[in-house]
Amino acid sequence: MNKSLKQLEDALQNTELPAAKKEELMALLAQLRHDEAALAPEETSRLQELLLEFESRHPDLSNAIGRLSSLLAGSGL
C-alpha cells in the first residue's frame, strides 16, 4: 500500500491542477497515510493479501487500472 501511496503522490505532484485543489488532494493523501500507519500490522497484512488476491483473480482488470492510472498521471490529470 505504501508503494501505491507513493505512486499517487508522484502523480499528484506532476499534475497541472489549481494550487488549492492540489493542496486539498495532498492533504487527503496525508490523512490516508496517517490512517494506514494507525492500522495494526495484521490489518495491513490482510489488506495486502486481499490486494494480491484481487490481482491474481483479475489480472486483466488490474493491468488496465494500472495503465489507466499511468495514462492519467502522464496527461496531467
LUMDRENZA-936313 format. One line per 8 residues: number of its first residue (from 1); for each residue x, y, z of N, C-alpha, C. Coordinates in nm, 3 decimals. Atoms other than C-alpha are relative to their C-alpha. Layout:
NUM> X:Y:Z:X:Y:Z:X:Y:Z  ... .
***
This chain:
1> 0.082:-0.118:0.000:0.000:0.000:0.000:0.087:0.126:0.000  -0.091:-0.115:-0.004:0.291:0.232:0.070:0.047:0.036:-0.140  -0.044:-0.024:0.137:0.407:0.190:-0.290:-0.111:0.071:-0.078  0.113:-0.063:0.069:0.060:0.282:-0.418:-0.016:0.144:0.043  0.011:-0.137:-0.049:0.050:0.590:-0.198:0.110:0.087:-0.059  -0.112:-0.074:0.060:0.391:0.696:-0.331:-0.030:0.030:-0.147  0.035:-0.022:0.140:0.270:0.649:-0.689:-0.107:0.108:-0.013  0.104:-0.101:0.001:-0.037:0.856:-0.613:0.059:0.138:0.028 .
9> -0.064:-0.127:-0.031:0.175:1.129:-0.457:0.079:0.052:-0.120  -0.077:-0.040:0.118:0.406:1.133:-0.759:-0.091:0.051:-0.111  0.095:-0.042:0.102:0.108:1.156:-0.992:-0.058:0.138:0.032  0.054:-0.131:-0.040:-0.036:1.446:-0.793:0.102:0.111:-0.019  -0.105:-0.101:0.015:0.296:1.628:-0.795:0.017:0.042:-0.145  -0.023:-0.026:0.142:0.310:1.603:-1.174:-0.124:0.045:-0.075  0.121:-0.044:0.067:-0.045:1.716:-1.246:-0.006:0.152:-0.007  0.019:-0.144:0.015:-0.145:2.059:-1.362:-0.138:0.036:0.053 .
17> 0.124:-0.037:-0.066:-0.418:2.131:-1.113:0.016:0.136:0.065  -0.009:-0.124:-0.078:-0.504:2.459:-0.946:0.065:-0.030:0.136  -0.074:0.020:-0.125:-0.289:2.503:-0.636:-0.090:-0.042:0.115  0.091:0.034:-0.111:-0.587:2.487:-0.399:-0.046:-0.144:-0.010  0.046:0.138:0.019:-0.709:2.158:-0.548:0.114:-0.097:0.031  -0.115:0.086:-0.026:-0.360:2.007:-0.537:0.026:-0.010:0.150  -0.020:0.000:-0.145:-0.323:2.111:-0.172:-0.105:-0.085:0.070  0.108:0.080:-0.059:-0.660:1.955:-0.090:0.028:-0.150:-0.019 .
25> -0.029:0.141:0.027:-0.562:1.627:-0.256:0.121:-0.049:0.079  -0.117:0.038:-0.077:-0.223:1.624:-0.087:-0.035:-0.016:0.148  0.045:0.013:-0.139:-0.394:1.679:0.250:-0.075:-0.132:0.020  0.072:0.128:-0.009:-0.623:1.384:0.181:0.098:-0.118:-0.004  -0.103:0.104:0.007:-0.320:1.174:0.088:0.073:-0.012:0.134  -0.066:0.002:-0.131:-0.150:1.272:0.414:-0.090:-0.067:0.104  0.094:0.064:-0.092:-0.464:1.168:0.604:-0.005:-0.150:-0.024  0.000:0.142:0.033:-0.466:0.835:0.423:0.126:-0.068:0.053 .
33> -0.125:0.055:-0.056:-0.101:0.778:0.518:-0.010:-0.013:0.152  0.017:0.003:-0.146:-0.184:0.863:0.878:-0.089:-0.116:0.040  0.094:0.109:-0.030:-0.478:0.622:0.877:0.065:-0.136:-0.021  -0.069:0.127:0.027:-0.263:0.349:0.723:0.097:-0.032:0.113  -0.097:0.021:-0.107:0.002:0.398:0.991:-0.069:-0.044:0.129  0.075:0.036:-0.120:-0.268:0.357:1.256:-0.052:-0.143:-0.004  0.046:0.137:0.011:-0.364:0.015:1.123:0.094:-0.094:0.074  -0.082:0.103:-0.064:-0.246:-0.281:1.323:0.072:-0.079:-0.110 .
41> -0.074:0.076:0.103:0.018:-0.488:1.140:-0.081:-0.111:-0.064  0.079:0.109:0.059:-0.225:-0.776:1.095:-0.106:0.053:-0.097  0.096:-0.059:0.093:-0.477:-0.541:0.930:0.068:0.038:-0.130  -0.077:-0.036:0.119:-0.213:-0.411:0.691:0.033:-0.125:-0.080  -0.034:0.126:0.066:-0.106:-0.766:0.614:-0.123:-0.057:-0.071  0.124:0.052:0.060:-0.466:-0.870:0.548:-0.038:0.082:-0.122  0.030:-0.087:0.113:-0.517:-0.571:0.320:0.090:-0.034:-0.119  -0.093:0.038:0.107:-0.208:-0.667:0.121:-0.039:-0.136:-0.060 .
49> 0.045:0.131:0.048:-0.334:-1.027:0.097:-0.120:0.015:-0.092  0.119:-0.022:0.082:-0.668:-0.907:-0.037:0.034:0.064:-0.133  -0.043:-0.064:0.123:-0.497:-0.684:-0.291:0.066:-0.102:-0.094  -0.066:0.102:0.082:-0.277:-0.971:-0.414:-0.101:-0.101:-0.054  0.105:0.092:0.045:-0.580:-1.199:-0.431:-0.081:0.060:-0.114  0.073:-0.068:0.107:-0.770:-0.944:-0.638:0.081:0.002:-0.128  -0.085:-0.006:0.118:-0.475:-0.900:-0.872:0.014:-0.136:-0.067  -0.014:0.133:0.059:-0.440:-1.276:-0.919:-0.130:-0.048:-0.064 .
57> 0.130:0.042:0.056:-0.813:-1.327:-0.981:-0.040:0.084:-0.120  0.040:-0.093:0.106:-0.846:-1.026:-1.211:0.122:0.069:-0.061  -0.123:-0.060:0.050:-0.510:-0.975:-1.382:-0.023:0.102:-0.111  0.025:-0.094:0.108:-0.653:-0.805:-1.690:-0.053:0.132:0.054  0.056:-0.121:-0.061:-0.854:-0.560:-1.481:0.108:0.075:0.077  -0.108:-0.063:-0.076:-0.556:-0.494:-1.254:0.097:0.072:-0.093  -0.090:-0.064:0.097:-0.335:-0.423:-1.556:-0.065:0.122:-0.063  0.071:-0.113:0.060:-0.599:-0.199:-1.711:-0.005:0.119:0.097 .
65> 0.002:-0.108:-0.100:-0.629:0.001:-1.387:0.137:0.064:0.010  -0.136:-0.053:-0.005:-0.252:0.038:-1.374:0.032:0.086:-0.121  -0.025:-0.079:0.122:-0.235:0.155:-1.735:-0.079:0.130:0.001  0.083:-0.120:-0.008:-0.523:0.397:-1.683:0.059:0.101:0.097  -0.063:-0.088:-0.099:-0.354:0.538:-1.374:0.123:0.068:-0.059  -0.120:-0.057:0.064:-0.030:0.588:-1.567:-0.037:0.100:-0.109  0.045:-0.089:0.106:-0.214:0.744:-1.859:-0.050:0.132:0.058  0.052:-0.121:-0.064:-0.397:0.988:-1.633:0.112:0.083:0.061 .
73> -0.112:-0.073:-0.060:-0.079:1.077:-1.448:0.083:0.069:-0.108  -0.078:-0.058:0.109:0.101:1.135:-1.777:-0.071:0.113:-0.074  0.075:-0.104:0.071:-0.178:1.351:-1.915:-0.027:0.122:0.086  0.018:-0.115:-0.088:-0.181:1.583:-1.617:-0.128:-0.003:0.080  0.122:0.011:-0.080:-0.499:1.455:-1.454:0.028:-0.061:0.134 .
***
